[in-house]
Structure formats: C-alpha cells, structure tokens
Amino acid sequence: MTIPGGFGVALIGGLVSAMLYGITTLQTYVYYMHYSEDDSTTKFIVAAVWVLDTLHVSFMCHMLYYYLVKPTCLILVNAPLNHCGR
C-alpha cells in the first residue's frame, strides 16, 4: 500500500469515528436526562468516557487535517517538489 492509498482508509475511519462520536454524545445526553437519580460514581464514569471520546475525535480531526489538507505536496506525489510552493 502506498502512502496516498492509506489516506482514503484514514479518512473513512475518521468519518466513521466522528459518526460514532455523535451517537456517544446523544447517549450521554439521554443518560443524564433520564437517569438523574443514579449514583455519582456512575455519572462520573459516563462523563469521563465522553471526555475521552471527545479527546480522541479532536486528535483524529487534527491528524486528518495535518496529513490530508495541510501538505498538498503529499497528495500530488508525482509532481516535483519545486511545484509545491515551498
């Protein structure tokens, strides 16, 4: 697999992860709305999982931007490096 071939896989994985993050956010919201009488330890664990998932999606979006949007030279692999504006 070449480097540009891995970009598509990373993008699809990032999109699926972002979709699952939306589902996690909805489940967290529904949990706090409907189960407000639960123990504070359980509420803390739910909040911690949501925060960790938020961090994961943030780092994933940064990685996708860093490798797919920022360096246009990597996408144009067959172009000479002097055409990349450096």
Secondary structure by P-SEA (a helix, b strand, c coil): cccccaaaaaaaaaaaaaaaaaaaaaaaaaaaaccccccaaaaaaaaaaaaaaaaaaaaaaaaaaacccccccccccccccccccc
